[in-house]
Each structure stands twice: as structure tokens, then as C-alpha cells.
């Protein structure tokens, strides 16, 4: 695959072996002492050692912060902020899966602020309220425009965090996954290197690939007028249809890996239009049961699709035609989704992922209803609807 440089949605350097340009990226962004944020397992790998060495050769000392895990907590972000400040770092290299990228972006945001992380989550939305502007004018808080540069380097093709202004972080005090958002959380520069995804296990390739698919799908189905997002989502889903199974079964196939990386970034670009109940149902089981986010999205997908049928049937028929399915119909699309999941070994039922009881559903359903993704679902959702979708996903019954 050839190398390409894109300027949308941020600066993106795409191509096999582009990790070698890490030090160049640091110099362009005037980062002289970066903090590399990754998870504990990845921190032990050769690819991280190589990244540090690439910078070391041009006298850019790079320290590692790796005290985080999948479905990360706010405390992980706070520890990273402390290390960033204590080490007098001047930029973040967020390197790894979605959790590493989300924590890295959040560290960069909080380092320039004196407000709690949750002020930038759904219920806080401090960045977009009048009190934010007033506070800026009165210098009551640090200026988030001073957010240090962020270099994002994904090693999975799923969350698309390298192309988004958001991060999913669990508030451990209430055990709820929150969406942290600020315009300045969009990475300054992204390196998409397919080689870095080689070696990703089949299960994670499948789950993260379905996460990317869910982002594109829910963005496309979200109500409202955003034809640019719709166009990106359509092409993102076409790439996933063509390349996901190959990426799962032929892990060394760089063309498949590269196209899945691209589709992942496209999903995160498109979902500025909105997401929906797939994510609303996922976030509670991610925080309470620590189920992989991409896996839960993949499991919930057909149940939410069939629940939303009356609101999206015509759009899905158009999507089916674009994807060149056997028929341009809603049923044809759902059948294809079920077949795709089966081919890449995604379980059909939530009960295959965790032991969830009726009592758990009573706890999870209000969390799903109050999730920030719920208002953008194509069909209005009630508490009883959330309960029913959880029940259907546990039993394997489509609407």
C-alpha cells in the first residue's frame, strides 16, 4: 500500500511503516519531551520499544505511562495527568487501542484545566455552555486552547478515537461509563500504520472491526441532516464488508489491515452526527461487567436494528443496495449482519458473554436510557424498551 497524507478530519499520515515518522511528527509539533500513553501489556512489546528508540535517536526523550486498562477509569487519567505535570512533558503520544487513545487525549485535556474530568462529560458539557465562555473571559480556569499537542497511533481498527473529539471513561465512583468531549481533544496528528495491527488476535480483530461497523451504521441511521457524515459512513461500511473477514482470517494481510484502519477512522468521523441504542446498551455492560466494547456493540446490533425498523427501513434498503447485497431490503441487511457475525465468531446472545440476571437488567436499563447516545437513536426509546432489548439480546430473540 502507498503512503498518503490527509488533512481531514485532522492531519493523518497513512501507510505501511509510517511509525518511522514519529520523531518527524514530534519536531513538526514542537514536542521535545513527550509522554507516551499506552496499556500495560503493550508497554512490554517491541513496537513500543521501537517508538521510544525512534525518538531517542534524535534526542527526544520519551517516557511511558501505562497505568490503564480496557474500559479505563477516571483515576487512570488523573494518574497520567500527575505524571505529565511532574515530568514537565509538552505533548502526548497516545499509542494503542481505544482505551490508550482515550486516556491519552483525556490527559492532554485535563493537564491544561483545573476542572474535574466529568465537567466535560454529558451532564456537565461545560465546554459548550455559556458558563464556559464566561469563565474563559474571567480567567477562572485554565484555557483549554492550551491543550498540548496529541499524536494518536492506533494499534486496533475499531474505536476510531484517533479521529474523534471524545473519550469513553468510567467514573468509578458511580460505575458509569461517561463520554468526555471537547473540540480540542481531536488529536493534532494521527499515524495510521497497518503494520502496527499485525498480530492482533482474531477475536480482537473481529470485535474491534464490529465496533467500527457500529459507529458507521449508527451514524448513518441517526436522525438529522448531515450528508457528509452519511457519505463517509456508507463508504466506511463498504470497506468493512469487503475487508473485515479477510483481516480476521488473514492477520498478516496489510491491505485488509490498512482498509480496516481507514474504516475505523471514518466511523469516528461520521459519528459526530450521532450514535444510538447500540452504544446506549453497550456502555452499562462495559462498566458493570467489563465486557469488551466492540463485542457488546456487535452483540446488540441486530436487536437494535430490528427495534428501530420502522424508523430506518428505507435507509437500510438504500444501504443494502450500496453494499451490493442480494436484495435492497431491510431483511437482506439484517440477514447479512447475522451471517457476518457468525463468520467471525461473534456470539449471538449477550448471555454468551456474561451471566446477567433480570435483577441486573433492572439496574442496567436506566443507565442505558440516560446514556448520552440515547437521544440520537432513530426511534424514541423508553425504559421499558431498554429492558426489552436487553431481554431479547439475552435470549437471542429479534424483534
Secondary structure, 3 states (H helix, E strand, C coil): CCCEEECCCCEEEECCCHHHHHHHHHHHCCCCCEEEECCHHHHCCHHHHHHHHHHHCCCCCCEEECCCCCCCEHHHHHHHHHHHHHCCCCEEEEEECHHHHHHHHHHHHHHCCCCCHHHHCCCCCHHHCHHHHHHHHCCCCCCHHHCCEEEEEECCCCCCHHHCCEEEEEECCCCEEEEEECHHHCCCEEEECHHHHCCCCHHHHHHHHHHHHHHHHHHHHCCCCCHHHHHHHHHHHHHHHHHHHHHHHCCCCHHHHHHHHHHHHHHHHHHHHCCCHHHHHHHHHHHHHCCCHHHHHHHHHHHHHHHCHHHHHHHHHHHHHHCCCCCCCHHHHHHHHHHHHHHCCCCCCHHHCCCCCHHHHHHHHHHHHCCCCHHHCCCCCCHHHHHHHHHHHHHCCCC
